[in-house]
Amino acid sequence: MIPLINKDFDGLKTALIEMLSGGMVRVNVRSFQNDTVSFASKDDVITYMIHLGYLAYDQASKSAFVPNEEIRQELTDAIESIPTSIRLPRIMIAAEKSGGGKTFFTCVLLSLLKERIEAVRAFKCGPDYIDPMFHRTVLEIPSRNLDTFFVGADTLRYLLGREVLENRELSESRIAVLEGVMGFYDGLGGVSERASAWEVADLTDTPVILIVDMKGRSLSALASIKGFMEYQERSHVAGVIFNRLSPMIYPGLKKKAEQELGIRVFGYIPELRDLTLESRHLGLVMPEEIPGLREKLELVKEKIRAGIDLDGILEAAEEAPELLIKIPEIIKKQEGKTISGAAAVHTVCHAVFDGSRAIFQGKRELEAPAADNKNSSSPVIAVARDEAFCFYYEDNLDLLKKLGARIRYFSPIRDQEIPPEASALYLGGGYPELHAKALSENKTMLSSIREAIRNGMPCIAECGGYLYLKESIEDPDGKRWEMTSVLPGNSQDTGKLGRFGYITVTAKKDGLLGPEGTQFRAHEFHHWDSPENGTDFQAKKPVGTRGWECGYTTESFYAGFPHLYFYSNPEIAEHFVKQAQSWREAIWEIQKE
C-alpha cells in the first residue's frame, strides 16, 4: 500500500490525511475484488484497509474513518515516513577532469535555458563557493551546493527538490542544472567515488552530460567516453558535448560516437581562445573581478548556440525519474513556525542576490523580506556580506531562516557599525586579505564588532571571518593591517593551501555550536594562516589518520578556519538561533531595568 499512498493513487493519500484529521471519507466498498493486485481506485485500497482493521466503516454514511488514537498514530507515522514523489527535470554537466570547461558551459547553458524556461535553478556539486556565484550572475538568484560528504542521501535529495516541494503551485516549467566537481568520478582522497559528481548523480538519478575536451585528439576521445560509460554500471552518462572541436570534424565524429557507443551527442563547443576565466587558489576569481563578465558570457553564448542541441538536452532532462524526498526532522519540527511556500522561497532568493549586489555598490544592507518570518520578535542574525566576506552556503542562510531567524546583511568595509537590531553575528569566509586596508581603516566597525562579541553577542566566524577577528592581517604585499583583536595573533600568506579539503570536526568542550562531543562536517581552503588557531576542537581528515586541533569556542562564540555546512548537523544551527534568541531576551530584560 505504501507505494500507492506515496503516489497519491486516485487521491488515496489525500483521503487518508482527511481521516487522520478526524474526518470521514465516503467509500464504495462493493468494487473491492478481495485481492491486493486488482486495486482500481482508492476505494478498493480503503476497503482492504477496513478488512485489515486499520480503518472502520460507518454503514449509515457509507464512510470510512480512523477507529482509535492508537491506529491514528500508527498511520500518521507510516505516512510521514513515506517519501514524497516530485517531478523535477534535471541534468548534470560533468567533465573528465578539473578545468574541463564545466563552469563556463554551465553558465552558457543556464543562459540559453533562461530564454525558454520559466524557472531555471542551478546547483554545484561539492563545497565550492565561487562557481555558484557565476551561476547567480546568470540567473540573478542564488545557486546552491549538493555535497555527499556533508549530508546523506535523503538530505541531498531534499535540498535538490525542496523548492518544488514547497512551491507546488508554481509553473511546471522548470529545470535544475547541476554542475559537477573535478573529474566525474573523482572523490575523497583521490581514491574513492565518495563525494564525487558521480555519487550525486547516482543518489539523485540525474542524467549526465559529459564535457569531453577534444584538444589534440579525435577518435581517441571515444575510448575515453566508453570508459566513463562503463566504469560504473550506473554511470548515468546520457550524452556528451565535444569541447574545443573544429566544426568541420564534428559531423563525422558525432555519427561515429552515436553508432559505435550508442550515446547521444548534444553538440560541440569551438575553441574560444580569448574567452577564458582566470583562476585563484585552485578556483576561479570572483565574478565581480572579471570586467564585462555578462557581456563575455553573452558573446560565448552566441558563438556556441548553433552547435548545441538544446532540444536534446531538454529531452534528456525530462527523462530524469521522479525524485523521492523525505523532509528532514528539524524541518518537520519547524512546520507552522516559519513561513513556507512560493512567496518565501522566491523572495528570499532574490533578496540574497540583490543584497550582495547592493553591498558591492556601496549601499546599506538589504533587509530580508518581512514575509520571511511570521514572528517579528525572532532574533536577527547580522551577516557580513561584501567584497571581503562573500563565501556563504545559501542553504546555511535558508536553514537559519527556517529555524526562525531573520537575516540582515551589512558591510564591514562600508558600514559604520553592525545593524543595531542584531542579536547575533555571522562572519563568513572570503578574501579579507585583499581588502585588509579598507577593513582596517573602518575603525568604528572594528570597535562595533569587538564590543558586541565582548558583550556576549553570539558569533560564528569562519575562515576569512575568523582572520578578521585576529589582531592583524598581512596583505599580499606583506604589509600588516590591524583588525578587531578579539583573538590573538597575526595571519599571513603561506604560499600554499593549508590543510586543504574535507574534515570532520569534534568539539572538545561545550560551546556555541553544542556540547562537548558535538560533531559536524566542514572543509578548509586557505592560503593565509596563523600560528595561533585554537585548541577547542579536533579536526580529522576523512581519509587517512591526519588530524589537528583547531578553533575557539565559548557559550556565545565560535571561530576557526573550518567552513561549516549546517545541514551536516542541523542542531548546530538550531543551537545558534536559540542562543541568539536568549541573548535578545537578556538584552530586553536589561533594558527594562
Backbone torsions as a table, in degrees:
resi	resn	phi	psi	omega
1	MET	NA	-28.5	-175.9
2	ILE	-58.1	-45.2	176.7
3	PRO	-59.0	-36.2	179.7
4	LEU	-68.4	-40.2	177.2
5	ILE	-64.8	-43.1	-179.0
6	ASN	-59.0	-42.1	-179.8
7	LYS	-81.3	-2.6	-175.7
8	ASP	54.0	47.7	-178.5
9	PHE	-52.7	115.9	178.3
10	ASP	54.5	27.5	-178.7
11	GLY	82.4	19.9	-176.3
12	LEU	-61.6	-49.6	-177.8
13	LYS	-62.1	-40.3	178.4
14	THR	-61.4	-41.7	179.5
15	ALA	-65.2	-41.3	179.4
16	LEU	-65.2	-40.7	178.1
17	ILE	-62.5	-38.7	177.1
18	GLU	-60.4	-42.9	179.1
19	MET	-69.5	-37.9	178.2
20	LEU	-65.7	-22.9	177.3
21	SER	-84.8	3.7	177.7
22	GLY	101.4	0.5	-178.2
23	GLY	-86.5	174.4	175.9
24	MET	-120.3	141.1	-176.9
25	VAL	-119.0	122.8	179.0
26	ARG	-65.7	135.9	-174.8
27	VAL	-142.3	141.8	175.1
28	ASN	-94.3	105.2	-176.5
29	VAL	-84.8	-8.0	-174.9
30	ARG	-78.9	-18.6	-177.3
31	SER	-82.1	-10.5	-176.5
32	PHE	-65.9	131.3	-176.4
33	GLN	-95.3	7.5	177.1
34	ASN	62.6	36.8	171.4
35	ASP	-148.7	176.0	-176.1
36	THR	-108.5	13.3	-178.9
37	VAL	-120.2	-3.8	-175.8
38	SER	-113.1	26.4	179.5
39	PHE	-64.0	116.4	179.8
40	ALA	-104.6	-13.8	-177.4
41	SER	-158.1	171.8	176.8
42	LYS	-64.7	-28.6	178.8
43	ASP	-59.7	-38.5	179.1
44	ASP	-64.4	-42.3	-179.6
45	VAL	-67.2	-43.8	179.5
46	ILE	-62.6	-40.9	177.8
47	THR	-61.5	-42.3	177.3
48	TYR	-60.6	-41.8	178.3
49	MET	-66.1	-31.4	174.4
50	ILE	-64.4	-44.4	178.4
51	HIS	-61.0	-35.7	-179.6
52	LEU	-77.7	-13.5	179.0
53	GLY	94.0	2.4	178.6
54	TYR	-76.2	-23.7	177.5
55	LEU	-130.5	154.9	175.2
56	ALA	-109.5	161.9	-176.2
57	TYR	-127.5	127.7	176.9
58	ASP	-98.7	111.2	-174.8
59	GLN	-63.8	-37.6	-176.1
60	ALA	-63.9	-46.2	-178.7
61	SER	-94.6	-4.4	-176.6
62	LYS	53.3	46.9	-175.4
63	SER	-130.1	151.8	176.1
64	ALA	-101.3	152.9	178.8
65	PHE	-155.7	164.3	177.3
66	VAL	-80.4	124.5	-169.9
67	PRO	-75.8	-29.7	-176.5
68	ASN	-156.4	172.1	-175.4
69	GLU	-68.6	-34.9	-179.7
70	GLU	-60.7	-46.9	179.3
71	ILE	-70.3	-36.3	177.7
72	ARG	-56.3	-45.1	-179.6
73	GLN	-67.3	-40.0	179.7
74	GLU	-63.1	-44.5	178.6
75	LEU	-67.7	-38.4	178.5
76	THR	-61.1	-47.3	178.8
77	ASP	-60.7	-40.0	-178.9
78	ALA	-65.2	-44.4	-178.6
79	ILE	-68.3	-39.9	179.9
80	GLU	-65.5	-26.5	-179.9
81	SER	-81.6	-10.9	-177.4
82	ILE	-82.4	125.5	176.3
83	PRO	-62.4	147.6	174.4
84	THR	-88.4	132.8	-179.5
85	SER	-94.2	126.5	177.2
86	ILE	-127.8	154.4	175.0
87	ARG	-99.4	122.1	179.5
88	LEU	-141.7	96.4	173.5
89	PRO	-56.6	134.2	-174.0
90	ARG	-155.6	155.4	179.4
91	ILE	-148.7	145.9	174.7
92	MET	-111.4	137.2	173.0
93	ILE	-102.3	113.8	-178.5
94	ALA	-122.6	174.1	-178.7
95	ALA	-145.7	166.0	179.2
96	GLU	-68.1	-31.5	-175.6
97	LYS	-155.3	167.5	174.6
98	SER	-64.6	143.8	-176.7
99	GLY	80.2	16.9	-177.4
100	GLY	-86.3	3.1	177.7
101	GLY	97.9	15.9	-176.4
102	LYS	-61.8	-49.5	-172.6
103	THR	-66.2	-45.0	-178.9
104	PHE	-62.3	-47.4	-179.6
105	PHE	-66.9	-39.0	178.4
106	THR	-58.2	-43.7	179.2
107	CYS	-63.1	-41.8	178.0
108	VAL	-64.1	-44.2	179.2
109	LEU	-62.2	-42.3	177.4
110	LEU	-58.7	-42.0	179.9
111	SER	-65.6	-42.2	177.9
112	LEU	-64.1	-42.8	-179.8
113	LEU	-67.0	-35.4	-179.5
114	LYS	-60.4	-27.9	178.2
115	GLU	-70.1	-21.0	-171.6
116	ARG	-118.8	-22.9	-171.3
117	ILE	-122.1	138.0	-174.7
118	GLU	-65.9	-47.2	-174.5
119	ALA	-121.0	96.7	175.5
120	VAL	-103.3	127.9	-179.6
121	ARG	-124.2	145.2	-176.8
122	ALA	-120.1	146.3	177.3
123	PHE	-137.5	150.0	176.3
124	LYS	-119.3	125.6	174.1
125	CYS	-73.2	138.7	178.2
126	GLY	92.4	-175.6	-171.3
127	PRO	-91.6	6.2	-173.7
128	ASP	-62.7	135.7	176.3
129	TYR	-93.1	-33.5	-166.5
130	ILE	-80.0	-42.0	178.6
131	ASP	-55.3	-42.8	176.0
132	PRO	-60.2	-27.5	176.5
133	MET	-65.2	-35.1	175.9
134	PHE	-67.5	-41.3	175.8
135	HIS	-58.0	-44.3	-178.4
136	ARG	-63.4	-34.6	178.0
137	THR	-60.4	-36.2	180.0
138	VAL	-79.0	-49.1	-171.7
139	LEU	-87.6	-21.3	-177.2
140	GLU	64.8	24.3	170.1
141	ILE	-140.8	157.6	-175.5
142	PRO	-64.1	148.0	166.2
143	SER	-99.3	151.6	-176.3
144	ARG	-123.2	162.7	-175.9
145	ASN	-99.5	148.5	172.6
146	LEU	-128.0	115.3	-171.7
147	ASP	-139.1	117.7	-175.6
148	THR	-82.8	-6.4	168.5
149	PHE	-78.5	-38.9	-178.2
150	PHE	-72.2	-40.0	-172.6
151	VAL	-135.2	160.8	175.6
152	GLY	-82.1	-180.0	-173.9
153	ALA	-61.0	-44.3	-177.3
154	ASP	-63.2	-46.1	179.8
155	THR	-66.4	-37.7	178.2
156	LEU	-58.0	-48.1	-179.5
157	ARG	-67.1	-35.7	176.0
158	TYR	-61.5	-46.0	-178.4
159	LEU	-64.7	-34.9	177.4
160	LEU	-70.1	-43.0	-173.7
161	GLY	-101.3	4.0	-173.3
162	ARG	-56.0	-45.9	-175.4
163	GLU	-63.0	-40.2	176.9
164	VAL	-64.9	-42.1	-179.9
165	LEU	-60.0	-38.8	-175.9
166	GLU	-90.3	-5.3	-173.8
167	ASN	-135.8	48.7	-177.2
168	ARG	-59.7	-27.7	-175.8
169	GLU	-78.5	-12.2	178.1
170	LEU	-71.1	167.7	-178.0
171	SER	-58.0	146.8	175.3
172	GLU	-74.9	-8.6	179.3
173	SER	-76.8	91.4	-177.2
174	ARG	-151.9	159.0	175.7
175	ILE	-157.1	145.6	175.5
176	ALA	-111.8	132.4	176.9
177	VAL	-115.0	121.5	179.7
178	LEU	-105.2	128.1	173.6
179	GLU	-96.3	130.2	-179.7
180	GLY	-70.9	-176.3	179.9
181	VAL	-131.4	134.4	179.0
182	MET	51.8	-147.5	171.6
183	GLY	-75.8	154.5	-169.9
184	PHE	-52.3	-42.0	-176.5
185	TYR	-98.8	2.2	-174.5
186	ASP	-76.3	119.4	-179.6
187	GLY	-129.4	-148.9	-172.8
188	LEU	-56.4	130.7	173.0
189	GLY	64.6	7.4	-177.7
190	GLY	72.4	7.4	-176.6
191	VAL	-129.8	12.9	-175.4
192	SER	-146.5	150.6	173.2
193	GLU	-84.2	-3.3	178.7
194	ARG	-62.6	134.6	-179.8
195	ALA	66.5	21.2	175.9
196	SER	-90.9	168.4	173.8
197	ALA	-61.9	-38.1	178.6
198	TRP	-58.8	-42.4	-178.4
199	GLU	-63.7	-38.9	176.2
200	VAL	-62.0	-45.5	178.8
201	ALA	-60.8	-40.6	-177.3
202	ASP	-68.1	-44.1	-177.4
203	LEU	-73.1	-20.6	179.9
204	THR	-110.2	3.0	-178.6
205	ASP	50.8	51.2	-177.6
206	THR	-101.7	124.7	174.8
207	PRO	-61.9	145.0	-173.8
208	VAL	-119.4	134.5	169.2
209	ILE	-106.8	122.1	-176.9
210	LEU	-94.5	122.2	174.1
211	ILE	-82.1	119.1	-175.2
212	VAL	-110.6	117.4	-180.0
213	ASP	-75.5	117.4	-175.5
214	MET	-98.2	4.4	-179.1
215	LYS	-59.6	120.1	176.0
216	GLY	80.1	12.6	178.6
217	ARG	-155.7	167.0	174.6
218	SER	-137.3	-89.5	-177.6
219	LEU	-63.7	-27.7	178.8
220	SER	-58.5	-27.9	178.9
221	ALA	-63.0	-29.3	-179.1
222	LEU	-65.5	-35.0	176.9
223	ALA	-64.2	-40.2	177.4
224	SER	-63.4	-45.1	179.1
225	ILE	-60.2	-44.8	179.2
226	LYS	-58.5	-41.0	178.3
227	GLY	-62.9	-42.3	178.2
228	PHE	-64.7	-36.2	179.9
229	MET	-68.9	-32.4	-171.5
230	GLU	-105.6	-9.8	-176.9
231	TYR	-60.0	-39.5	172.8
232	GLN	-118.4	141.5	-179.6
233	GLU	-58.0	-42.3	174.8
234	ARG	-102.7	77.2	-177.7
235	SER	-75.4	-28.1	-178.0
236	HIS	67.7	6.9	178.8
237	VAL	-72.2	109.4	-177.2
238	ALA	-93.9	-17.4	-178.4
239	GLY	178.0	179.0	-178.2
240	VAL	-135.1	159.7	168.7
241	ILE	-128.8	129.0	179.7
242	PHE	-83.5	122.8	179.8
243	ASN	-101.9	143.0	179.8
244	ARG	57.4	54.2	-178.2
245	LEU	-122.9	140.0	176.3
246	SER	-68.5	135.8	176.5
247	PRO	-58.6	-26.7	-178.4
248	MET	-69.9	-33.6	-177.9
249	ILE	-83.7	-25.9	-170.2
250	TYR	-54.8	-51.1	-174.6
251	PRO	-56.1	-46.1	-179.0
252	GLY	-67.8	-39.0	-179.8
253	LEU	-69.4	-38.1	176.7
254	LYS	-60.6	-47.7	-179.1
255	LYS	-60.6	-44.9	-178.0
256	LYS	-65.7	-42.3	179.6
257	ALA	-63.2	-44.0	-177.9
258	GLU	-69.3	-37.1	-179.1
259	GLN	-74.7	-44.0	-172.9
260	GLU	-87.0	-30.7	-177.5
261	LEU	-104.8	-15.3	-178.0
262	GLY	66.8	30.9	-178.4
263	ILE	-116.5	147.5	178.2
264	ARG	-80.0	138.4	174.8
265	VAL	-108.9	118.7	-173.7
266	PHE	-96.4	11.7	175.2
267	GLY	130.7	-169.4	-178.8
268	TYR	-142.4	159.7	174.8
269	ILE	-120.5	121.7	177.6
270	PRO	-70.1	162.4	177.1
271	GLU	-67.4	130.8	-177.1
272	LEU	-122.5	80.3	-171.4
273	ARG	-61.7	-36.9	-174.3
274	ASP	-93.0	3.9	-175.4
275	LEU	-122.3	75.2	179.9
276	THR	-122.8	163.5	178.5
277	LEU	-110.2	131.8	179.8
278	GLU	-74.3	155.9	-178.2
279	SER	-119.0	158.5	174.9
280	ARG	-148.3	129.1	175.3
281	HIS	53.9	46.0	179.6
282	LEU	70.5	9.4	177.4
283	GLY	-138.6	170.6	-179.9
284	LEU	-71.6	155.2	170.4
285	VAL	-69.4	165.6	-176.1
286	MET	-71.4	147.9	-179.0
287	PRO	-54.6	-37.4	-177.6
288	GLU	-66.5	-16.2	-179.5
289	GLU	-88.8	-3.7	-177.9
290	ILE	-103.3	106.9	-179.5
291	PRO	-59.4	132.1	176.6
292	GLY	63.9	35.6	-177.2
293	LEU	-59.8	-46.8	-179.1
294	ARG	-59.9	-42.2	179.1
295	GLU	-64.5	-40.1	178.6
296	LYS	-62.3	-43.4	178.6
297	LEU	-65.0	-38.4	177.9
298	GLU	-64.4	-39.5	178.6
299	LEU	-63.7	-44.2	177.7
300	VAL	-61.5	-44.6	-179.0
301	LYS	-55.7	-45.2	-178.7
302	GLU	-69.8	-30.0	179.7
303	LYS	-72.0	-30.5	-175.8
304	ILE	-108.9	-5.4	-177.0
305	ARG	-52.4	-48.3	-175.0
306	ALA	-66.8	-23.9	-176.7
307	GLY	-91.5	-0.7	-175.2
308	ILE	-110.6	132.4	176.6
309	ASP	-87.8	82.6	-176.5
310	LEU	-65.8	-37.4	178.2
311	ASP	-61.8	-40.6	178.5
312	GLY	-65.3	-38.9	177.4
313	ILE	-62.8	-43.1	178.3
314	LEU	-63.3	-39.3	177.4
315	GLU	-62.5	-42.4	178.1
316	ALA	-63.0	-41.0	178.3
317	ALA	-63.5	-38.7	180.0
318	GLU	-67.0	-23.5	-179.3
319	GLU	-77.5	-9.1	177.8
320	ALA	-60.3	132.7	-179.7
321	PRO	-68.2	166.7	177.3
322	GLU	-60.4	146.5	-177.7
323	LEU	-97.2	126.6	179.0
324	LEU	-94.1	122.6	-171.8
325	ILE	-122.1	132.0	169.5
326	LYS	-111.1	129.1	179.9
327	ILE	-76.2	128.0	178.4
328	PRO	-57.5	148.0	-176.9
329	GLU	-57.8	-38.9	-177.2
330	ILE	-66.4	-28.8	176.9
331	ILE	-75.7	-39.7	176.8
332	LYS	-57.9	-39.8	-178.3
333	LYS	-63.5	-26.5	-175.9
334	GLN	-92.2	-4.8	-179.1
335	GLU	-58.3	130.1	-177.6
336	GLY	90.5	-14.5	179.1
337	LYS	-94.4	-35.2	179.7
338	THR	-122.9	157.3	-177.5
339	ILE	-69.5	144.4	173.9
340	SER	-132.7	172.1	177.1
341	GLY	106.3	-177.2	-170.5
342	ALA	-60.9	-47.2	-174.4
343	ALA	-61.1	-43.7	-177.9
344	ALA	-62.5	-53.8	-175.6
345	VAL	-63.8	-44.7	-175.9
346	HIS	-64.8	-45.6	-178.0
347	THR	-71.5	-34.2	177.4
348	VAL	-63.7	-42.9	177.7
349	CYS	-55.4	-48.7	-179.6
350	HIS	-67.7	-34.4	179.6
351	ALA	-62.6	-41.7	-179.5
352	VAL	-62.4	-46.1	-179.7
353	PHE	-65.2	-49.3	-177.6
354	ASP	-64.8	-33.9	178.0
355	GLY	-64.1	-44.0	177.4
356	SER	-60.7	-45.6	-178.8
357	ARG	-64.6	-39.6	-179.8
358	ALA	-62.3	-40.4	179.5
359	ILE	-65.5	-42.0	179.5
360	PHE	-62.5	-23.9	177.8
361	GLN	-91.5	3.0	175.9
362	GLY	83.4	22.4	179.8
363	LYS	-96.0	167.1	176.8
364	ARG	-65.8	153.4	-177.3
365	GLU	-57.5	149.0	179.0
366	LEU	-89.6	125.5	179.0
367	GLU	-74.7	134.0	174.9
368	ALA	-60.6	145.2	-176.8
369	PRO	-55.8	146.7	179.9
370	ALA	-61.2	-30.2	-179.8
371	ALA	-67.0	-11.1	-177.1
372	ASP	-65.0	-26.8	176.4
373	ASN	-141.8	136.1	176.7
374	LYS	-71.8	-33.1	-173.9
375	ASN	-92.6	105.0	-177.7
376	SER	-69.1	-15.3	178.4
377	SER	-88.2	4.1	179.7
378	SER	-66.2	152.8	-175.6
379	PRO	-66.1	146.8	178.7
380	VAL	-101.8	122.3	175.6
381	ILE	-101.4	117.0	179.1
382	ALA	-84.0	119.0	-175.9
383	VAL	-108.0	120.5	177.1
384	ALA	-70.9	121.2	-178.5
385	ARG	-145.9	107.3	174.5
386	ASP	-162.6	-160.7	-177.4
387	GLU	-60.3	-33.0	-177.0
388	ALA	-81.6	-31.0	-176.0
389	PHE	-128.5	97.9	-172.9
390	CYS	-139.7	4.1	-179.0
391	PHE	-96.5	96.8	177.0
392	TYR	-135.9	137.2	168.7
393	TYR	-77.4	123.3	-179.8
394	GLU	-60.2	-30.7	177.6
395	ASP	-66.5	-31.0	174.6
396	ASN	-62.1	-47.3	-179.8
397	LEU	-65.8	-40.8	178.4
398	ASP	-60.9	-42.5	-178.3
399	LEU	-66.0	-40.0	176.4
400	LEU	-58.0	-41.7	178.3
401	LYS	-66.1	-42.6	179.2
402	LYS	-63.0	-28.4	179.6
403	LEU	-85.2	3.5	172.5
404	GLY	107.8	-0.8	-179.8
405	ALA	-84.4	155.4	169.0
406	ARG	-107.6	148.5	-175.9
407	ILE	-109.9	133.4	170.1
408	ARG	-126.0	129.0	178.1
409	TYR	-93.5	143.4	175.6
410	PHE	-145.7	161.5	-178.5
411	SER	-111.5	113.8	173.6
412	PRO	-63.6	-18.3	177.5
413	ILE	-79.8	-45.3	-168.1
414	ARG	-107.1	-34.7	-178.0
415	ASP	-75.5	154.8	-176.9
416	GLN	-83.9	-25.7	-178.7
417	GLU	-158.3	168.8	176.4
418	ILE	-69.5	156.4	179.6
419	PRO	-53.7	132.5	-175.1
420	PRO	-63.6	-23.2	-179.1
421	GLU	-87.1	2.7	-174.5
422	ALA	-63.9	138.2	173.7
423	SER	-112.0	-7.8	179.7
424	ALA	-162.7	162.6	179.8
425	LEU	-121.4	141.2	173.2
426	TYR	-131.2	108.7	-178.2
427	LEU	-108.3	101.6	-174.8
428	GLY	-84.4	-175.5	-179.5
429	GLY	-80.0	178.9	-179.9
430	GLY	156.5	-141.5	-178.3
431	TYR	-130.0	64.4	178.8
432	PRO	-62.8	-26.6	179.3
433	GLU	-64.0	-29.1	178.9
434	LEU	-79.8	-14.6	-178.6
435	HIS	-126.2	27.5	-174.7
436	ALA	-60.9	-40.6	-179.3
437	LYS	-60.6	-50.0	-179.0
438	ALA	-63.7	-40.6	178.3
439	LEU	-64.4	-43.0	-177.9
440	SER	-67.1	-36.4	-177.3
441	GLU	-77.1	-12.5	176.7
442	ASN	-87.1	74.7	-172.2
443	LYS	-64.2	-36.6	-178.9
444	THR	-66.2	-36.2	177.1
445	MET	-68.9	-43.1	177.3
446	LEU	-55.7	-45.6	180.0
447	SER	-65.7	-41.3	-178.5
448	SER	-61.0	-46.0	-179.7
449	ILE	-68.6	-43.7	-179.8
450	ARG	-59.2	-45.7	-178.5
451	GLU	-69.4	-38.6	179.1
452	ALA	-60.4	-45.9	-179.2
453	ILE	-67.6	-41.8	179.0
454	ARG	-66.3	-24.1	176.4
455	ASN	-87.0	5.1	174.6
456	GLY	92.3	8.2	176.9
457	MET	-63.7	126.4	179.2
458	PRO	-55.8	138.7	-176.2
459	CYS	-146.2	130.7	168.1
460	ILE	-111.4	125.6	179.4
461	ALA	-132.3	119.8	-176.2
462	GLU	-125.7	134.3	176.3
463	CYS	54.4	-106.7	179.7
464	GLY	-58.0	-39.1	175.8
465	GLY	-63.4	-37.0	176.4
466	TYR	-63.8	-44.3	178.7
467	LEU	-62.0	-34.6	179.0
468	TYR	-62.7	-27.0	-179.5
469	LEU	-86.0	-3.8	178.8
470	LYS	-80.5	176.7	-179.7
471	GLU	-66.1	-38.3	-175.8
472	SER	-160.3	162.5	174.8
473	ILE	-130.7	136.6	171.2
474	GLU	-90.3	132.6	177.7
475	ASP	-79.2	176.3	-178.3
476	PRO	-58.9	-20.5	177.6
477	ASP	-88.9	1.4	179.2
478	GLY	86.4	5.0	179.0
479	LYS	-84.0	134.8	-175.7
480	ARG	-91.8	134.1	-179.5
481	TRP	-124.8	136.0	180.0
482	GLU	-68.4	137.6	175.6
483	MET	-116.7	-150.5	-170.8
484	THR	-76.5	-23.9	-178.3
485	SER	63.5	25.9	171.9
486	VAL	-68.9	-35.2	-179.8
487	LEU	-120.1	155.4	-178.8
488	PRO	-78.4	158.2	169.2
489	GLY	101.6	162.4	176.0
490	ASN	-109.9	159.5	174.2
491	SER	-126.5	145.7	-177.5
492	GLN	-149.7	165.7	-179.8
493	ASP	-70.5	126.8	177.4
494	THR	-94.3	-11.6	-178.6
495	GLY	80.3	5.5	179.8
496	LYS	-155.2	162.8	176.5
497	LEU	-72.0	132.1	-179.9
498	GLY	-99.6	126.7	175.0
499	ARG	47.5	45.0	-173.4
500	PHE	-66.8	132.0	169.6
501	GLY	121.2	-171.1	-177.6
502	TYR	-71.2	147.9	174.3
503	ILE	-146.3	155.0	167.0
504	THR	-107.0	128.0	-173.3
505	VAL	-113.2	133.1	-179.9
506	THR	-122.2	129.7	178.8
507	ALA	-73.7	132.1	178.4
508	LYS	-94.4	-3.2	178.8
509	LYS	-155.2	163.9	175.8
510	ASP	-64.7	145.8	179.9
511	GLY	-169.5	-167.8	-174.9
512	LEU	-58.7	-36.2	-175.7
513	LEU	-83.1	-10.4	-179.9
514	GLY	144.9	-179.1	-177.8
515	PRO	-73.9	170.1	174.5
516	GLU	-51.0	136.0	-178.2
517	GLY	95.9	-12.7	177.4
518	THR	-57.3	132.3	179.4
519	GLN	-118.3	146.6	171.4
520	PHE	-150.9	158.4	178.6
521	ARG	-100.6	144.2	-173.5
522	ALA	-153.9	-175.1	171.7
523	HIS	-148.3	156.6	175.8
524	GLU	-117.7	144.6	-177.4
525	PHE	-162.1	93.0	-175.4
526	HIS	-159.1	145.1	172.4
527	HIS	-94.5	-29.7	178.5
528	TRP	-83.1	143.0	-178.2
529	ASP	-146.1	171.2	-178.9
530	SER	-141.6	146.9	176.3
531	PRO	-67.0	-24.2	-177.7
532	GLU	-112.6	104.0	-176.9
533	ASN	-122.9	13.9	175.0
534	GLY	86.5	162.2	-178.0
535	THR	-136.6	16.8	-173.6
536	ASP	-84.9	-8.4	-179.9
537	PHE	-134.1	156.0	173.1
538	GLN	-113.5	123.9	177.5
539	ALA	-104.1	142.9	179.5
540	LYS	-140.0	135.4	176.3
541	LYS	-71.9	146.7	-177.6
542	PRO	-73.5	-18.9	178.1
543	VAL	-122.1	128.9	-177.8
544	GLY	89.6	-166.1	-175.1
545	THR	-113.5	1.4	-175.2
546	ARG	-65.2	138.0	176.6
547	GLY	-158.2	169.4	-179.3
548	TRP	-163.6	161.0	174.4
549	GLU	-84.9	150.5	-178.3
550	CYS	-163.7	161.6	166.7
551	GLY	80.8	156.7	176.8
552	TYR	-122.8	143.2	174.9
553	THR	-151.6	149.2	167.0
554	THR	-136.6	-173.6	178.1
555	GLU	-59.4	-26.9	-175.7
556	SER	-120.1	12.4	-166.9
557	PHE	-146.9	137.3	168.1
558	TYR	-139.8	133.9	175.1
559	ALA	-151.0	138.5	177.9
560	GLY	175.6	172.6	179.3
561	PHE	-68.8	-34.2	-176.0
562	PRO	-57.8	132.1	170.7
563	HIS	-82.6	121.5	-177.8
564	LEU	-84.5	145.5	168.7
565	TYR	-122.9	107.8	-168.1
566	PHE	-60.7	-34.0	-178.4
567	TYR	-69.3	-11.7	173.8
568	SER	-68.3	-26.5	173.5
569	ASN	-155.9	86.3	-175.2
570	PRO	-58.1	-20.0	-179.3
571	GLU	-64.0	-26.6	179.1
572	ILE	-69.9	-36.0	175.1
573	ALA	-67.5	-41.7	178.9
574	GLU	-61.4	-42.1	179.3
575	HIS	-64.8	-40.4	178.4
576	PHE	-60.7	-47.2	-179.8
577	VAL	-64.5	-40.7	179.3
578	LYS	-64.0	-40.1	178.3
579	GLN	-66.0	-37.7	176.7
580	ALA	-62.4	-41.7	178.6
581	GLN	-66.3	-40.5	178.9
582	SER	-63.3	-42.3	178.7
583	TRP	-63.6	-41.2	178.7
584	ARG	-60.6	-45.1	-179.4
585	GLU	-66.3	-37.1	178.4
586	ALA	-63.9	-40.6	177.5
587	ILE	-63.7	-40.6	177.0
588	TRP	-58.3	-42.8	-179.1
589	GLU	-65.0	-39.9	177.8
590	ILE	-63.5	-41.8	180.0
591	GLN	-65.1	-32.8	178.4
592	LYS	-65.8	-35.5	-179.2
593	GLU	-70.3	NA	NA
